[in-house]
Amino acid sequence: MDFNLNEAIKTANQVIHSKFNRKLTDLEIVILKGAWQREDYDTIAAKEQYATTYISQDVAPKFWKLLSDALEEKVKKSNFKEALKRYWEKQSFRPENHDLQVLVAKEEDKQSSQSISSHKEYHQQQNTQINHERSQAEKNEVSKLEVYVERPPIESLCYEHILHPGSLIRIKSPSLMGKTYLMTRVLSQVAEKDYHVVYLSFKLAERNIHFTNLNKFLRWFCINISRELRLPVELDEYWDEEGMGSKVSCTTYFEEYLLTELENPLVLCLDDVDLLFPFPEIYEDFFGLLRSWYEKARSRRLWQKLRLAILHSTDVYIQLNINQSPFNVGLPIELSEFTQEQVLELSQQHGLAIATNSVAQLMELLGGHPYLLELAFAHLKAHPDITVDRLLAEAPTEASIYRPHLWKYWSDLQEHPKLADAFKQVIDATHSIQIEPMSAYQLQSMGLVKLSGNKVHIRCNLYRQYFQIRLSSGEQI
């Protein structure tokens, strides 16, 4: 007979009745069923229409304590199945004859240490196998980019630094300049060394849900990392918002669960972290938390397993205590535009034989913008009949291959008139100018302008040509 949910409920009822002369309550059965199905307390509470805190901080802890006392071993949500199964197996094979019971008891005593050793060996083998399979899956999921132009020595610096215990890398560049491509490249290399890699973009968070308070954000953060690592989500075992607070709970989850579970180093790449900048109630504590983890690695071997990569699009204009900021430690990397040699290499990787003067024409319009150049070369490769001259002529028009890209910017500007006005000042100027600081940061983050000191200028002539007419005429979408 298999040990299933029904047998688990029967066994729990039996052991509690024999010890305390009572049966499981309906709510205790609900918790046992939910835990069996690996549901968190939020889900269990929602299904039964109870408050989460009532389940997670009252009924559930009392239930696990009850089982612990009855089974005379530590029982919690993550191990109750094994504890009940051990009791069930003993009861299932218990001989009715007293003499046989004595013999079996002696044999159990004799083999006790062997069983414990065997049990440990089995779980060590299982954990090794799971870690190997998890690492192989991570390798398969890390994209190996077919087209990639290196920007020496950035790639080698990032790769070498991420190998250092407890390291931190922070990469800054405007949108679409290649931060994610760079880190994907680095992650693919460290995955080959059996490192665990997790890439988490904060764009995946829902602003109106996960950015409302620190506790919700940190739970979202931990849940996503657990799932990326293919580990069960065990927040309920380590989370105590009222008793320890969210930051300590999150740290405990990493220290006692995630980092302990993983044999090899974990590279955690956090992209688009500047999406937190408008939320001081979250970013102050979260960035302070990252800094504290970085500091822990100086004296705690376990935390040396964690390697952090932080990606953002703007300068860090938020106010952070210098001792609680992750933006003034580690290896700083800032991505620049492609040089002419790198643009030529990109065209060659696409299998194109473009004359040097044509590359110069493209750069006159697009600058060294990696994304815009990639679109151009991909289009020329897919449409051999289209010339560079034709592509350049159509670029600032509605027939352009850049139309979706440009319209996305236009839509954003229409939603933010103040930003559109600031951008118009930049377009109309013939030299670098100074504009309102927040507008400068936002336009730089979007990738529309370059920031030099306190002054800004247009990123490329394509943007000037396309938006100048529309902003001057007051055109609407």
N, C-alpha and C positions, 0 to 999 in steps of 0.2 A: 504494500500500500504506500502511495506517495504521500509526502507531507505537504498538504495543500492548505488553502485558507480555512476551509471548514475544520480540518484537523487542528490547525493553529488555534482557532476559537475554542474548540473542545478542550484542547490541552490547557489553554489559559484558564478556562472555567474550572477545570479539574484541579489545577495546582492552587488556584486562589481559594476554591472551596475547601480543599484539604487543609489549607493553612489558616484561613480566616473565616471559614464557614459561611461564605456568601458567594453568589454568582456575579459574573460581569454585568454591569449596567448597560443599558442600550447605548449610551454615549461612549462608554469604553469600547464596546464592540465596533462602533463607528470609527473610532480612532485607530483601532487595530486594523480594520479593513483598509482605511485610507493609507496607513503606514505600509501595509502589505503591498499596496499598489503604487508605492513611492510618491504619494501625493504630499504636498507640503501642507502646513496647517492652514494657510490662507484658503486653499482649495477645499479642505475638509470643512472648515468653518462656513464657507460660502454655500456648499452643498446642503448643509444641515441648518443654515440660517442662524448661525451663532456668531458672536463677535470673535474675531481672530485671537484677541488677547485672552479671552476666556478659555479658548481651546489650548493655545500655545503656552500660556503662563499659569494656568490653573489645572484644568482637567488632565491634560496630557502629562505634565510632570508628575502629578500624583499617581497616574496610572502606571508610568514606568517605575516609579518608586515602589508601588504595590507589587509589581511583577519582580522587581529586584529582591524585595524582602521574601517573596514566596519562593523564588528559585535560588535564593542565597548566592546571587552573583549580580554584578552590575549590568542592568538592562537599560537600553535606550532605543530610540527610534531606528538607529542604524544597525543594531545587532540583535533585535528581539527575535527575529526569525531563527537565527542559529541557537539562541538560548532556549527557545521553546522546542525546537527540533531535538536538541540534546535530551531534554526531559522526556519528550514523546518517544524517542528511541529506547530510552531506559524502560519506560512503562510498557512499550510494545513487546519487548523481549524478556520481560521479567518472568521467570519460572514460578509456577504456583507452589511447587514443593519447597519447603523451607530449607531442607538440606542443600538443594540445588542453589537456592538463593545465597546461602552461605558460601558455597563454592564459587559462584559467579562473583560475589562481592570480593572474595580473596583474589580472584583472577583479575578483577578490575583494579584492585589496589596494586597488584603486581605489575600490571601493564600501564598504570597511570602515567608515569613519567615518559614511557615510550609513546603513549598516545599524544601527550602534549607536544613532545618533540616532533612526532609525525605530523601533527596538526600544523605546527609552525612551519615545517618544511613545505607542506602542501601549499600553504598560503604564500610562502615566499616564492615558490615556483609559479603560482597563479599570478602574483603581482608582477613577477618578471615577464611572464608571457603577455599580460595585459599591457604593461608599459611598452613592450616591443611592438605589439600590434598598434597601439596608440601612436607610437612614434612613426611607424611605417605609414599609417593613414595621414599623419600630418605632412610627411614628405610628399605624398601623392597629391595633397590638396594645395601645397605651395606652388604657385604657378612659376614655371620656368619660361621667362619671356623670350620669344623668338627674336623680337626686335628690341634692342636695348643699346643705347649709346652711353658708354661710361664717361664719367667726369672725374678723371684721376685728380687727386688721390682719394676722393671722397669714399668710394666703395670699399677700398681696402682699409681705410681708417675706421669706418663703421663696423666692418666685419671683425677686425682685430680687437676693437674696443668691446664689442658685445661678448667676446670670449672671456673677458675679465670678470671674475666673481663680483657680483653686486653692482655691475656697471649700469650707467645711464647715458643715453644718447638723446639729444633734443634737436630735431630737424625743423628748420623754418624756411618756408618759401610761400609765395602767393599761390592761389588756387591754380591747378593744372600745370604746375611746373615740374612735376615728377617725384614728389615726396613718396607717394605710395609705391610707385614703380621701383624707386631706390630701395625701400624697405622690403618689398617683395623679393627683390634680388638678394638682399642680405639674409632674409628669412629662409630662402631656398638653400643658401649655403650652410647656415647653421643647422637646418633640418638634416642635412647630410651627415652631421656629427651626432645625430640622435638627440638633439635638443628638442624640447617641446616648444612649439611656437603658437602664439595666439595673436591674431590681428583683430582689434576691436575698434570700429569707427563709432564715434559718438553721434554720427548721423542716424544710427539705428535706434537711438533713444527717442521716445515720444515726448516732445517738449512739454505738453500739458499734463503728462503723467509722471515721467521719471525725473523731470527737472523741477518738481514742485517742492521737494524737501530732500535733505541729505539721506535719510533712511531709505527712501524709495530708490534714490539714485544708486546707493551702494549695494542694495540688494539686486537691482538690475545688473550692475557691474559684476557682481560675484556669480549670479546665475549664468550670464553669458560666457564668462570665462570657464565655468564648470562644464558647460555644454560643449564649448569648443575643444576642451580637453577630453571629452567623452567620459566625464566622471558624473556620478549621480549628484544631484543638487541636494546638499545636506545642510541648508541654511538653518533649519529649525533646531539642529543639534548645537549650533554654535552662536546663534543670534539672540541677544538679550538687549533690546533697545533701551528699556527702562533701567535695567540693572547696570549694564556696562556702557551703554551708548553705542551708536552706530559705528564709530571709528574703531573702537576696541573690538566690537563684534566682527567687523570686516578683517581686521588684523588677525584676530584669533582664527577666523575661517581660513585665511592663507597659511598661518603658522602651524595650526594643529591638523589641518586637513589637506589643502591643495599642495603645499610644498612638501609636506610629509609623505603624501601619496605618490608623488613623482620622484623617480630615481635620478633623472637627469635634469639639468638646468632648464628653467622656463624663461623664454623670451616673450615678454608682453609688450606688444606694439599698440599704442593708443593714438589713434588718428583723429583729427578734427577736434582736438581738445579745446580750441578757442571757442567752440560753441558753448562752453561753460562760462565764458567771460561775462556775459550779461547777468549771471546768477551768483552774486556774492555769497548768498546763503549756502551755496553748494561749493563753489570753487575754493573758498578760503580753507575749508576743512579738507576737501579732497586733495588739493595740491599739497597741503601740509602733511597729509597722510602719505602721499608718494615720497615726499622728502624724508619723512620718518623711516620709511622702509629702506630707503637708500642709506640712511645713517646706520640702521640696524646691521647692514651687511659688513660694517667695519669690525664688529665684534661678535656677530652671530653667524656661525657657519651655515645654518639652515637658510638664512636670508641671502646668502651669497649665491644661492641657486637662482634667485630672481634677477633678471636683466630687463631693464626698462628702456623703451624707445618712445619718446613723446613727439608727436608731429603737430605743427600748428602753422597757420597761414599768415598771422600778423605778428608784429612786435607785441610783447607782453605789456599792455598798457594798464593792466589791473594793479591794484595796490596789494602787495604781499609782503609780510614780514621777511626780511632777507634771510633769516634762519629757518623759515618754514616754506621756502620756495624751491621747487625742483628746477627752476629756470635759470639758476646761477651756479649749478653744479653739473658734473658730467662733461660729455663731449658735445660742444655746440657745432652744428653743421648748418650752413645757409646755402641753398641752391641758387645758382645763377643761370642766366640764359645760355643757350648753346653758342659756341664759337663757330666761325665759318667752317673750320675743319670738322667739327662735330656734326654740323648740318650736312656736309658732304658725306660723312660716314653714314648718317641716317638714311640718306637717299640711296646709298650703295646697299645698305641692308635690305632695302625694299626692292633691290634688283634694278634700280634705275641708273641710267648713264646721263646725268644732267650736267650741262656745261657749267663751268665756274661762274660765268657771267649771269646765267639763269639763276643760280643759287644766290648770287648777290642781289638780283632783282627780288627774289622771294624774301630775302632778309630785309630789304628796304621797306617792304610792306609789313612783314610779320615779325621783324626782329629775329631774335634767337628763341622765340617762344616754342618750347617742345611740342605742346599739344597742337598748335596751329600748323606747325611744320609737318607733324605726323599725319594730320588730316590731308594736307596737300599731297604728300608723297603717296599715301594710301590711295587717294583718288586718281592720281596720275598713273599709278600701277594698274588700277582696276579699269581705267579708261585710256588706253594707249592713243586714241585719236585726239585727246584733249592736250593742247600745248600749254606750256607754262604761261605764255602771253595771254591765252584765253582765260586761264584760271585766275590770273592777276586782274584782268579786266572785269571779271564777274564778281570778284571777291567782296567788294563793298555793296553789291546790289542784292535784290531779293532772289536772284537766280544763283546766289552763291552757295558753295558747299558749307559755308560758315553760317548760313541763315539760322539754323536751330540754336547754335552757340550764341550768336548775336542777339537773337530774340529773347533768349533766357536773360541776358543782361538787361535788355530793354524792358522786359517785364519787371525785373527787380527795381530798376530805376523809376519806373512808373509808380510803383508801390511806395517809393520813398522820395518824394519831391525835393526834400532838403538835400538829399544825396545827389539827385539829378542836377540840381542847381550848382552844387560844388563841382561836379564832373564837367559841367558846361564851362565853368571858369577855366578848368585845366585845358579843355579842348581849344578854347579860344585864345589861350596864351601862346606866345611864340617861344617861351622859355619857362624854366621851372618857377613855380609860384608857391606861396604859402597859403593854405586854406585851413579851415577849422579842423583841429587835430583829430576829432573822432571821425569826421568824414574822410580824412586822409587815411586813417587806419582801415576804415571799412572799404574804401576803394582799392587800397593796396591788397587787402585780404581777398577781394574778388578777383584781383589780377588785372584791373583796368589801368592802374597807374604804378609808377615806380616812385619809391620814397628815397630821397637823398637828404639826409639831415632832417630839417623841418620843412623842406620843400618837395613838391611832387611834379612829375611830368607824365605825359601820356605813355603807356607801355609800348604801343606800336601804331603805325600809321593806319592800319586797318581800322582800329577803333576810332581814330580821329575822323577818317573819311565817312564811316558808316553813321556815327552818332552825331556828327556836327550838323548835318542837315536836319535830322529828326529833332534834336534838342532846340535848334534855332527856330524851327517851324512850329514847335509845340505839338508835334504829331502824337496821336494816341494809338494804342494798340487796338 
